[in-house]
Amino acid sequence: MSRREGSLEDPQADSSTSLLPHLEAKIRQTHNLARLLTKYAEQLFQEYVQHQGDPFGLPGFSPPRLPVAGLSAPAPSHAGLPAAERLRLDAAALEALPPLLDIVRRHQAELNPRAPRLLRRLEDAARQARALGSAVEAVLAAFGVPASGPRPEPSPAAAAAASTGVFPAKVLGFRVCGLYREWVSRTEGDLGQLVPGGPA
């Protein structure tokens, strides 16, 4: 990778070196998308909670942090990783989210059939996660960073089996919507480090 193209390892190492214009535009566009989706993800999470009833909406409610098949929260060490690795992890999480969001939408279609806006938000979130994941992959490709290879698909059957019953299904949705919010926000932050003139 030439110095003119910048570096994913330390994008602020030489602030006098400009990224190629098309690459700058791609990073800005993807960062703007992530920033927009961060707002949507927060709205989805709040609306999800509103439709689950007590105890989900009660102050201080903290459901059991059950594992979600194929997806975990960003690790505390995430921020200390090289930029390329952070973006790879972001892309992998965004790829894992759509099938999980689809499962949550199916559960909510049974539990809250009269909540069309929530169902639409869940459907939109799955599509938006795919779009943002593809955009992050395109940024990596533009930097010449090789793809990490095919990733195993999260098993919808495993996630569905883990959420048998009304309360576990609601907890699964709570966790998935929360993880969607966390990963989109994390992606926004990681891309923000690469935006020319962004935070060091």
KEGURO-796078 format. One record per residue (C-alpha): residue number from 1; residue in one letter; chain; x, y, z. Coordinates in Angstrom, 2 decimals, decimal comma. Each point is the difference from the previous one (the first is absolute). Layout:
[NUM; 'A'; 'A'; [X; Y; Z]]
...
REM end
This chain:
[1; 'M'; 'A'; [0,00; 0,00; 0,00]]
[2; 'S'; 'A'; [1,49; 3,35; -0,95]]
[3; 'R'; 'A'; [0,33; 2,85; 2,49]]
[4; 'R'; 'A'; [-2,29; 2,00; -2,27]]
[5; 'E'; 'A'; [-2,84; -2,41; 0,77]]
[6; 'G'; 'A'; [0,41; 0,33; 3,74]]
[7; 'S'; 'A'; [0,04; -2,85; 2,46]]
[8; 'L'; 'A'; [-2,63; -1,91; 1,89]]
[9; 'E'; 'A'; [2,51; -0,82; 2,68]]
[10; 'D'; 'A'; [0,48; 3,64; 1,03]]
[11; 'P'; 'A'; [-2,20; 2,28; -2,08]]
[12; 'Q'; 'A'; [1,18; 3,10; 1,91]]
[13; 'A'; 'A'; [3,72; -0,81; -0,24]]
[14; 'D'; 'A'; [0,59; 2,60; -2,72]]
[15; 'S'; 'A'; [-2,74; 2,60; -0,05]]
[16; 'S'; 'A'; [1,65; 1,75; -2,94]]
[17; 'T'; 'A'; [-0,57; -3,06; -2,17]]
[18; 'S'; 'A'; [-3,41; 0,10; -1,60]]
[19; 'L'; 'A'; [-1,91; -3,11; -0,87]]
[20; 'L'; 'A'; [-1,01; -0,35; -3,62]]
[21; 'P'; 'A'; [-3,15; 2,04; -0,64]]
[22; 'H'; 'A'; [-2,16; -3,02; -0,90]]
[23; 'L'; 'A'; [1,15; -1,80; 3,14]]
[24; 'E'; 'A'; [-0,68; 3,04; 2,16]]
[25; 'A'; 'A'; [-3,49; 0,20; -1,51]]
[26; 'K'; 'A'; [-0,64; -3,69; 0,65]]
[27; 'I'; 'A'; [1,06; 0,29; 3,64]]
[28; 'R'; 'A'; [-2,10; 3,13; 0,55]]
[29; 'Q'; 'A'; [-3,04; -1,57; -1,66]]
[30; 'T'; 'A'; [0,30; -3,17; 2,08]]
[31; 'H'; 'A'; [0,55; 2,01; 3,19]]
[32; 'N'; 'A'; [-3,08; 2,12; -0,76]]
[33; 'L'; 'A'; [-2,04; -3,17; -0,54]]
[34; 'A'; 'A'; [1,22; -1,44; 3,31]]
[35; 'R'; 'A'; [-0,84; 3,25; 1,79]]
[36; 'L'; 'A'; [-3,53; -0,02; -1,44]]
[37; 'L'; 'A'; [-0,50; -3,66; 0,90]]
[38; 'T'; 'A'; [1,21; 0,65; 3,56]]
[39; 'K'; 'A'; [-3,04; 2,25; 0,43]]
[40; 'Y'; 'A'; [-2,30; -2,59; -1,58]]
[41; 'A'; 'A'; [1,44; -2,74; 2,20]]
[42; 'E'; 'A'; [-0,74; 2,02; 3,14]]
[43; 'Q'; 'A'; [-3,57; 0,61; -1,20]]
[44; 'L'; 'A'; [-0,44; -3,71; -0,72]]
[45; 'F'; 'A'; [1,26; -0,96; 3,46]]
[46; 'Q'; 'A'; [-2,31; 2,47; 1,75]]
[47; 'E'; 'A'; [-3,01; -1,09; -2,04]]
[48; 'Y'; 'A'; [0,79; -3,66; 0,60]]
[49; 'V'; 'A'; [0,06; 0,57; 3,77]]
[50; 'Q'; 'A'; [-3,29; 1,92; -0,10]]
[51; 'H'; 'A'; [-1,81; -2,95; -1,57]]
[52; 'Q'; 'A'; [1,26; -2,71; 2,37]]
[53; 'G'; 'A'; [-1,87; 1,12; 3,11]]
[54; 'D'; 'A'; [1,26; -0,40; 3,55]]
[55; 'P'; 'A'; [2,63; -0,63; 1,18]]
[56; 'F'; 'A'; [1,83; 1,13; -3,17]]
[57; 'G'; 'A'; [-0,98; 3,65; 0,34]]
[58; 'L'; 'A'; [0,62; 0,29; 3,73]]
[59; 'P'; 'A'; [2,93; 2,16; 1,19]]
[60; 'G'; 'A'; [3,05; -2,07; 0,77]]
[61; 'F'; 'A'; [-1,31; -3,11; -1,75]]
[62; 'S'; 'A'; [2,87; -2,17; -1,13]]
[63; 'P'; 'A'; [-0,94; -3,32; -1,60]]
[64; 'P'; 'A'; [2,36; -2,97; 0,14]]
[65; 'R'; 'A'; [2,82; 0,50; -2,50]]
[66; 'L'; 'A'; [-0,66; -3,18; -1,88]]
[67; 'P'; 'A'; [2,43; -0,81; -2,81]]
[68; 'V'; 'A'; [-1,23; 0,73; -3,52]]
[69; 'A'; 'A'; [0,90; -2,64; -2,57]]
[70; 'G'; 'A'; [2,68; 1,29; -2,35]]
[71; 'L'; 'A'; [0,40; 3,46; 1,56]]
[72; 'S'; 'A'; [1,55; 1,58; 3,09]]
[73; 'A'; 'A'; [0,36; 3,56; 1,25]]
[74; 'P'; 'A'; [3,09; 2,01; -0,94]]
[75; 'A'; 'A'; [2,83; -1,01; 2,31]]
[76; 'P'; 'A'; [1,53; 2,61; 2,32]]
[77; 'S'; 'A'; [3,28; -0,48; -1,89]]
[78; 'H'; 'A'; [-1,64; 0,92; -3,34]]
[79; 'A'; 'A'; [1,10; 3,65; 0,12]]
[80; 'G'; 'A'; [3,66; -1,00; 0,38]]
[81; 'L'; 'A'; [0,10; -2,14; -3,14]]
[82; 'P'; 'A'; [1,44; 1,20; -3,32]]
[83; 'A'; 'A'; [-2,57; 1,79; -2,14]]
[84; 'A'; 'A'; [-0,13; -2,77; -2,60]]
[85; 'E'; 'A'; [-0,78; -2,62; 2,64]]
[86; 'R'; 'A'; [-2,68; 2,19; 1,58]]
[87; 'L'; 'A'; [-1,70; 0,46; -3,37]]
[88; 'R'; 'A'; [0,21; -3,74; -0,71]]
[89; 'L'; 'A'; [-1,74; -0,69; 3,31]]
[90; 'D'; 'A'; [-2,61; 2,66; -0,75]]
[91; 'A'; 'A'; [-0,70; -1,52; -3,42]]
[92; 'A'; 'A'; [-0,27; -3,51; 1,48]]
[93; 'A'; 'A'; [-2,50; 1,15; 2,63]]
[94; 'L'; 'A'; [-2,05; 1,91; -2,56]]
[95; 'E'; 'A'; [-0,10; -3,13; -2,15]]
[96; 'A'; 'A'; [-1,21; -2,11; 2,94]]
[97; 'L'; 'A'; [-2,79; 2,42; 1,00]]
[98; 'P'; 'A'; [-2,55; -0,26; -2,87]]
[99; 'P'; 'A'; [-1,06; -3,64; 0,57]]
[100; 'L'; 'A'; [-0,26; 0,68; 3,74]]
[101; 'L'; 'A'; [-2,11; 3,12; -0,59]]
[102; 'D'; 'A'; [-2,20; -2,08; -2,32]]
[103; 'I'; 'A'; [-0,57; -2,52; 2,81]]
[104; 'V'; 'A'; [-0,93; 2,82; 2,39]]
[105; 'R'; 'A'; [-2,41; 1,41; -2,58]]
[106; 'R'; 'A'; [-1,71; -3,40; -0,36]]
[107; 'H'; 'A'; [-0,35; -0,30; 3,77]]
[108; 'Q'; 'A'; [-1,42; 3,51; 0,24]]
[109; 'A'; 'A'; [-2,44; -0,69; -2,83]]
[110; 'E'; 'A'; [-1,49; -2,66; 2,30]]
[111; 'L'; 'A'; [0,33; 1,88; 3,28]]
[112; 'N'; 'A'; [-0,86; 3,50; -1,25]]
[113; 'P'; 'A'; [-1,90; -0,35; -3,29]]
[114; 'R'; 'A'; [-1,54; 3,43; 0,54]]
[115; 'A'; 'A'; [3,37; 1,76; 0,07]]
[116; 'P'; 'A'; [0,63; 0,51; -3,74]]
[117; 'R'; 'A'; [2,51; 2,79; 0,54]]
[118; 'L'; 'A'; [2,18; -2,22; 2,23]]
[119; 'L'; 'A'; [-0,18; -2,83; -2,55]]
[120; 'R'; 'A'; [0,93; 2,42; -2,77]]
[121; 'R'; 'A'; [2,92; 1,38; 2,04]]
[122; 'L'; 'A'; [1,31; -3,53; 0,57]]
[123; 'E'; 'A'; [-0,26; -0,77; -3,71]]
[124; 'D'; 'A'; [1,74; 3,27; -0,85]]
[125; 'A'; 'A'; [2,73; -0,67; 2,57]]
[126; 'A'; 'A'; [0,87; -3,33; -1,63]]
[127; 'R'; 'A'; [0,27; 1,69; -3,40]]
[128; 'Q'; 'A'; [2,00; 2,91; 1,44]]
[129; 'A'; 'A'; [2,45; -2,32; 1,76]]
[130; 'R'; 'A'; [0,67; -1,74; -3,31]]
[131; 'A'; 'A'; [0,52; 3,34; -1,75]]
[132; 'L'; 'A'; [2,37; 1,33; 2,65]]
[133; 'G'; 'A'; [1,92; -3,29; 0,12]]
[134; 'S'; 'A'; [0,46; 0,09; -3,79]]
[135; 'A'; 'A'; [1,15; 3,62; 0,19]]
[136; 'V'; 'A'; [2,58; -0,85; 2,70]]
[137; 'E'; 'A'; [1,25; -2,90; -2,13]]
[138; 'A'; 'A'; [0,33; 2,43; -2,92]]
[139; 'V'; 'A'; [2,10; 2,35; 2,14]]
[140; 'L'; 'A'; [2,28; -2,89; 0,96]]
[141; 'A'; 'A'; [0,27; -1,06; -3,63]]
[142; 'A'; 'A'; [0,83; 3,55; -1,06]]
[143; 'F'; 'A'; [2,88; -0,02; 2,47]]
[144; 'G'; 'A'; [1,17; -3,27; -1,52]]
[145; 'V'; 'A'; [-0,71; -1,93; 3,19]]
[146; 'P'; 'A'; [-0,88; -3,60; -0,89]]
[147; 'A'; 'A'; [-3,31; -1,40; 1,14]]
[148; 'S'; 'A'; [0,24; -2,26; 3,02]]
[149; 'G'; 'A'; [-1,61; -2,84; -1,95]]
[150; 'P'; 'A'; [-3,46; -1,55; 0,26]]
[151; 'R'; 'A'; [-1,53; 0,15; 3,46]]
[152; 'P'; 'A'; [-2,35; -2,61; 1,39]]
[153; 'E'; 'A'; [-3,63; 1,07; -0,17]]
[154; 'P'; 'A'; [-1,73; 0,31; 3,36]]
[155; 'S'; 'A'; [-2,49; -2,81; 0,38]]
[156; 'P'; 'A'; [-3,58; 1,29; 0,05]]
[157; 'A'; 'A'; [-1,09; -3,38; 1,37]]
[158; 'A'; 'A'; [2,39; 0,34; 2,94]]
[159; 'A'; 'A'; [-1,20; 3,53; 0,75]]
[160; 'A'; 'A'; [-3,62; -1,06; -0,33]]
[161; 'A'; 'A'; [0,51; -3,01; 2,27]]
[162; 'A'; 'A'; [1,65; 2,22; 2,61]]
[163; 'S'; 'A'; [-3,06; 2,24; 0,06]]
[164; 'T'; 'A'; [-2,79; -2,53; 0,47]]
[165; 'G'; 'A'; [-2,72; 1,63; 2,05]]
[166; 'V'; 'A'; [-1,27; 3,57; 0,19]]
[167; 'F'; 'A'; [2,44; 1,46; 2,53]]
[168; 'P'; 'A'; [3,14; -1,57; -1,54]]
[169; 'A'; 'A'; [-1,15; 1,22; -3,43]]
[170; 'K'; 'A'; [-0,37; 3,52; 1,39]]
[171; 'V'; 'A'; [3,43; -0,21; 1,65]]
[172; 'L'; 'A'; [1,55; -1,18; -3,28]]
[173; 'G'; 'A'; [-1,52; 2,98; -1,79]]
[174; 'F'; 'A'; [1,21; 2,34; 2,73]]
[175; 'R'; 'A'; [3,53; -1,37; -0,36]]
[176; 'V'; 'A'; [0,01; 0,05; -3,82]]
[177; 'C'; 'A'; [-1,35; 3,57; -0,18]]
[178; 'G'; 'A'; [2,55; 1,02; 2,63]]
[179; 'L'; 'A'; [2,85; -1,66; -1,92]]
[180; 'Y'; 'A'; [-1,15; 1,64; -3,22]]
[181; 'R'; 'A'; [0,17; 3,37; 1,76]]
[182; 'E'; 'A'; [3,45; -0,76; 1,47]]
[183; 'W'; 'A'; [1,57; -1,23; -3,24]]
[184; 'V'; 'A'; [-1,37; 2,81; -2,16]]
[185; 'S'; 'A'; [1,25; 2,54; 2,53]]
[186; 'R'; 'A'; [3,38; -1,76; 0,17]]
[187; 'T'; 'A'; [0,22; 0,03; -3,81]]
[188; 'E'; 'A'; [-0,78; 3,72; -0,04]]
[189; 'G'; 'A'; [2,81; 0,62; 2,49]]
[190; 'D'; 'A'; [2,49; -2,14; -1,87]]
[191; 'L'; 'A'; [-0,75; 1,70; -3,30]]
[192; 'G'; 'A'; [0,19; 3,38; 1,72]]
[193; 'Q'; 'A'; [3,67; -0,72; 0,73]]
[194; 'L'; 'A'; [0,61; -0,26; -3,75]]
[195; 'V'; 'A'; [-1,91; 3,08; -1,13]]
[196; 'P'; 'A'; [2,54; 2,63; -1,04]]
[197; 'G'; 'A'; [-0,06; 2,70; 2,65]]
[198; 'G'; 'A'; [-1,76; -2,36; 2,40]]
[199; 'P'; 'A'; [1,08; -0,83; 3,56]]
[200; 'A'; 'A'; [3,56; -1,18; 0,45]]
REM end
